[in-house]
Amino acid sequence: MTLRCLALIAASLSLLSGAAVARDQIQIAGSSTVLPYATIVAESFGENRGFQTPVVEGGGSGAGRKKLCEGQGGTTIDIANSSSPIKPSDIELCRKNGVTALMEVRIGYDGIVFASRRDGPEFALTPEVIWRALAAQVPQDGVLAANRATRWNEIDPGLPDLPITVFIPGTKHGSREVFDQKVLETGCATAGAEALFAAAATGSEEEQAKAATKACLTLRADGRSVDIDGDYAETLARVAANPDAIGVFGLSFYENNADRLRVATVGGIAPSVETIATGAYPVSRPLYFYVKPAHFDLVPGLRDYVLYFLSDEIAGPGGLLAGYGLVPDPELATTRAAVEAGTILDMGGETVSGGDAPAATQPATEPVAQEQNAPANVGRPATLVALLALALFGGGAFIAGRQRAIGLRAKGTAPFHSVPVYHGALVLLTALLPGLLGLLAWGGAGAGGSAALAAAATLLPAAAGGAYGYGRIAPDLRARTAVERVVMAALIGCSLIAVLTTAGIFASLVVEAGHFFRLYPAADFFFSTTWNPQFRGGSSLGIWPLIWGTFYVSLIALLVAVPVGLMSAIYLAEYASRRTRAWVKPAIEILAGIPTIVYGLFALITVGPLLRDWFAQPLGIGSSSSSVMTAGLVMGIMVIPFVSSLSDDIINAVPQALRDGSLGLGATPSETVRQVVLPAALPGIVGAILLAASRAIGETMIVVMGAGAAARLSLNPFEAMTTVTVKIVSQLTGDTEFASPETLVAFALGLTLFLVTLALNVLALVIVRKYREQYE
Amino acid sequence: MSARSLFAKDAKTAARNRAERRFRSYGLAAIVLALLALVWLLVSILTAGAPAFRQTFLTFPVTLDAQLLDKSGTGDPALLAKVTTTTYGKLIARALEAEIAARGIEAGEVKPKEFAKMLSEESSATLRNMVLADPALVGRTITFRALASGRIDGYYKGRVTMESAALDKNVAPAQLALADRLREAGMLTIAFNPGFLTMPDASDKRPEAAGLGIAIVGSFLMMAVVLVLSLPIGVAASVYLEEFAPKNRWTDLIEVNIANLAAVPSIVYGILGLAIFINFAGLPQSAPIVGGLVLTLMTLPRIIIPTRAALKAVPPSIRDAALGVGASKLQTVFHHVLPLAMPGILTGMIIGLAQALGETAPLLLIGMVAFVRDFPGGFFDPAAALPVQVYNWTTRGDPGFVERASGAIIVLLAFLILMNAVAIYLRRKFERRW
C-alpha cells in the first residue's frame, strides 16, 4: 500500500517536473564571491544580446558544482560559479550522472586585502608579520614558544604601537583557503618556523611536513585572531566599531567601501587591480565557472553568454568587471580561444587541472542532452492537453448521466433511489478515476510520445469507465451512497496529508542525517564542544556550541517576553476596562503577525548598532553589532504575543468563583491574582511559555541577521554567537562540497531541531489540554 | 488599645494597597513596553525605508542620432537591436555635456567627459528599450529622465557626505557640488520612483535601479498556488476531523500531529522541500511552484485549526434539523454547515496566507534567492519573492541596498495590512452570534 502510494506520488510529480523543461533562460548557481560579477554580466548580457537575462543564484561553490553534476538536460543548471578549482569528488559525481564534458573557464582573480578603519594608522604588512601576529606558536631565538606578542610594534618596530586584533574569514569561506596558503604558510616558511615545526614532529618526512603545515596554520586562541563566519559586511561592521582592528576583505568589497576603509600594503605593495594582475601583490585567488558544453545546443544563448563574459569589454582590463574590482586574467584571450575551440576539461584522471595547468583538450561532442530532453519537452503541454481533454470529457459524462437519469425518471418506471445529480456525479467519477490512472501510467512510463498519446492514454480508460457507469444508471442504483463514499475517501485522504507531511519531514531528515553519521562519528557530533568546519576535511562538528547559542538567545528572548507578556496578560484580564482591552489586545497581537524578516532587518539596522554603540563598546565587552543580546531582545519582542495571548485566554478560563471567593475574604485584586488565579492557571501558563520557547528555538531569520555566525561557548551576551538554525542555512548554502560531512551536517542539525521542538510542542499541548479539561 | 475605625488605614493595609498599586503599574508598564516595542519597530522600518520610494533623477534632452543608431537608415528593428548600450551610453553622455554647457552651469573640477558618471548605468538600457519599443523615435530629440547614480542619490538622502565622497572612488566631492548646481538649475529633481515597484532586481553596480517588480509577481504566483491547494485540502481535512472522524487513537494522533505541524520551525519545511520537491521530484529551482508547494505544506495545519473552530461554532441544531428532514450526513455538512462556517473559514484562510506571504527561511533553502531580471511567464519560470528579496538586499555590498530592503518591507507590510483588513472586514460583516 505504502509502496503503491509512493509510486503514485512519484508518477504525478514526474508529470509536474516534465512540465518544467522547456526553458530559454540560462541557469547559473554557485560561489557567492563570483555572484556579483555574474549578475553584472547577466544584466548586461540580457540588455544587449537579445536573449533573456540568465538567472543567477548564489548558494556557495560546493552547492553550485553539485547541482551542475546532477545530470544533463533541461532540469539541471548550465553553469556553476566557483571560487576554487573543481574537486575530484565533484568530477566523480558528474561522471556518475552522465555529465561527461565540462569546460573550465577562469574569469579572473579575486584579491584578498587587509584593511583597517579609515581614520586609523597605516599598516605595512608582510606575510611573515601577519603570521607572527596570529600564530599559536612562534620561534623565539631559534626555539618554539607560545605567541606572546600583544602589540604590532613588538613584531616589527616599524609598525604602529597598537594592540593586535585581526578579523579573518571563517573556515567555511573560500577566501580562508587563500589566506591560509598565501599568507600563513608563506609567512611561516619565511619566519623559518616550518623547519622547526617539522623537526619537532615525528614520523616519515611526509608526515613531518604535514604536521608542520598544520602547526603553521594553528592560530592563537586568545582572541587576537577572530574568525568571522558571516560575510564581508560583518567584517566591515566589526572593523568600523574597532579603531585598532584589521579586517580581511575581498578587493571588490574594499573598493566599493573605500570611504570607510584604509588598506594595508603587503610586502610594500598596495593592492589594486593592476598590482594583482601583474602578480606583484601576492594574495589572490583565481575565480572560475564551469559550463556544460552539452547545453550549448539546448539553452539559447549559453555559448554567447560564455563568450560575452570573456570578451575584453567585460572581463578584460578596463572592462565592466574590472570597474567592480575583478582582477583581469592576463590569459583571458587564451581562455576565450579555448572556449571557441570547444576545449573541455580532462575528467579522466584522479587529479584535475587547477588554475595553473592548462586544461587538456578533447573535442566536445554531446548528443546525450538532446535525447534526454526530447520527451521531457513534450511533458508539460501533453499533460495539460490530456487534463483538459479529461475535464471536458468528464463534464460531458456528468451531463449525459444526469440527463439519462432525468429521462428515466420521467418515464416513471420506478421511484429513483438518488436524485439525478448524483447519477451524473457517479458517471463523472467512473470516467475520471480511470482517466487519471491512465495519465499516471503514461507519466510513470516516462511520459514519452506526443500529446495525442497522452490524451489517448487518458481518454480511452475514461471512456470505458464512463460507458460502464452510464450503462449502470437505473432506479435502484444507490448512486448517492457510492458518490458519498468516494467523497468521504477524499476527505480522509486530505486529513492524512498532515500525517504524510510529518512522515516526509522525518524521512528526509533521517535519510540525509544517516549519510552524515556514516561520514562523521555520532559521538563527536553529540558530545564534542568544538564547531570548526574545515575546507580540506578534518572538521570538528560538535553540536554543543550551537546548542549553547540557541539556548542563550532563547533564554534572553524568554527573559524579555515572559515578564512583559505575562504582566500584560494579567493586566488585560484582571484590570483593563473592556474598551482598553478591545484595542490593546489586537495591537499586541500585531507583533505576532509581522514577518520574521522584518524583525531580522530591525535587529540588523537598528537594535544591533544601538546596543553596540551604547552598551557593548562603552562597557568594553564587545565590538560586534550582531550579538546574542541583539537577537535575544528582538526575538523577545516577537514572542511577547505568544505568551500574552495564550496566558490571557487561560487566565480568563479560571472560574470567576475562585476570584469571588478570594476577594470576598478581603484579598486585594493583586493578592487574588498572585495567590489564587496564577496558581490555578499555572499549568496553562507553563504550556504557553513552552510554546514560546519552541518558537524561539526554531526561529531563523532573526538569528541569521542578528546573532552572527561564530560558534563559541561564551557567557558574554554581547559576543556574536550562532544557533542551530543559522548553521542549517549557512552549511546548506556554503562553499563546501555537498556530499561532505560539512554540508550534510545541516540535516543532522535539522533532525535535532525537529525532535527538540517536537518534544516541547507535544509537552506544551498535553499540559494545555489537560488544564483546559480541568475547568471545562 | 485605641479604637480603630474601619475607615482609617493601618500600616499593613496601606502597605497592601501600595503593593496593589505597584502590581497594577507593572501590568500597565508591560503593556506600554510591548506597544512601545511595536511603535519602535514600525517607526524604525518606516523611516529607513521611506526614502526608497523617492529617487534622484536628471532630466535633459537627448537627440537620438540616426547616424549612430540606425546606420543602414532602414529602421529595421533587427538592426536596431544590434546597437548596444555602450553606444546609447555615449549618446547620453554627449547630450548631458551639451545641456550643461548650453545652460551655462559651472562644472567645477568635473571634466565634461565625466558628467555621465553621475548617471545610473541603467539609463543607457532604459533609453535603448525606449528606442526598440518605438523605432520611430530615431532621429528625434526627446526629453529623457535618467536615474542619477546611487552615490548622487545617497547624497540627497544623507548616506553620502562631502567627506565620505573625498575617500570614495565611485564619486568625487566635485560631482556632488555639480549636482547641487544642477538641482538649482532644475535639471536634477527628487521625485516619486514608480520603478521601485515595477522594475526587476539590479546588479550590485546599480542599486538605484533595483526594484520589486519580479518579487511582487513571484510572491503573487506562490500565493495563488497556496490558495488553490490549501483551501480545498484544508477544508476537506477539517470537515473530516470535525464532523466525521470517530474519536479514537488514530484521530487523536492526527490532531496532535496537526497541532505540532503548526509549530514546527519553518526552516524544517525548507529542508523538506529541498529533499522532496527538488532532489527527489526534480522540480526546477527558484520556481514559484516549488515555493508554493512548500508554503502550502506549512500553511495547511495553520488553516485547519481555525477552520475546525469555525465548523465547531455552527450550532448542532442546524445539523439536527437537516438530518431530521432526511439529508444524508454529507449533504448536511456540504449544504448547511459549510456555507454557515464559510466566513470564519475564509478569515482563517486569509490570515494563513498572510503568514505564508511573509515567510522567508524555507525559501532560502529551495533557491528562491536567485537574481532574476525577466518577469516569469508562469509557475515554472524562475522568480523572486518579496521577503527573500529583502534578505537578499541586506547581503549586498553597496550601502544603497539597505534603504531598498527597508522599502521592500514597507511594501510587504502594506500587503499584509491589506489582507488582514479584508479578513477583519469579512469577520465583522458575516459574524453571526448563535
Interface residues (C-beta under 8 A of the other chain):
Chain A: A10 L13 S14 L16 S17 A19 A20 R23 Q25 Q27 A29 L35 P36 A38 T39 I40 A42 E43 S44 G46 E47 N48 G50 Q52 T53 V55 V56 E57 G58 G59 K67 T75 I77 R118 D231 Y232 A233 S252 F253 E255 N256 N257 A258 D259 R260 E313 G323 Y324 R380 R480 E484 V487 M488 A490 L491 I492 C494 S495 L496 I497 A498 V499 T501 T502 G504 I505 S508 L509 V511 E512 P563 V564 G565 L566 M567 S568 I570 Y571 L572 E574 Y575 V584 A587 I588 I590 L591 G593 I594 P595 T596 I597 V598 Y599 G600 L601 F602 L604 I605 T606 I637 I640 P641 S644 T668 P669 S670 E671 V673 R674 L691 S694 R695 I697 G698 E699 T700 M701 V704 M705 T725 I728 V729 L732 T733 A746 F747 G750 L753 F754 T757 L758 N761 V762 L765
Chain B: R16 N17 A19 E20 R22 F23 R24 Y26 G27 L28 A29 A30 I31 L33 A34 L35 A37 L38 W40 L41 S44 I45 A48 A81 T84 T85 T86 A125 R128 S164 A165 A166 L167 D168 K169 N170 A202 S203 D204 K205 R206 P232 I233 G234 A236 A237 V239 Y240 L241 F244 A245 L253 I254 V256 N257 I258 A259 N260 L261 A263 V264 P265 S266 I267 V268 Y269 I271 L272 L274 A275 I276 F277 F280 A281 G282 L283 P284 Q285 S286 A287 I289 L297 L300 P301 I304 S328 L330 I351 A354 Q355 L357 G358 E359 T360 A361 L364 L365 G367 V369 A370 F371 V372 R373 D374 F380 D381 P382 P387 V390 Y391 T394 T395 R396 G397 D398 P399 V402 A405 S406 I409 L412 L413 L416 N420
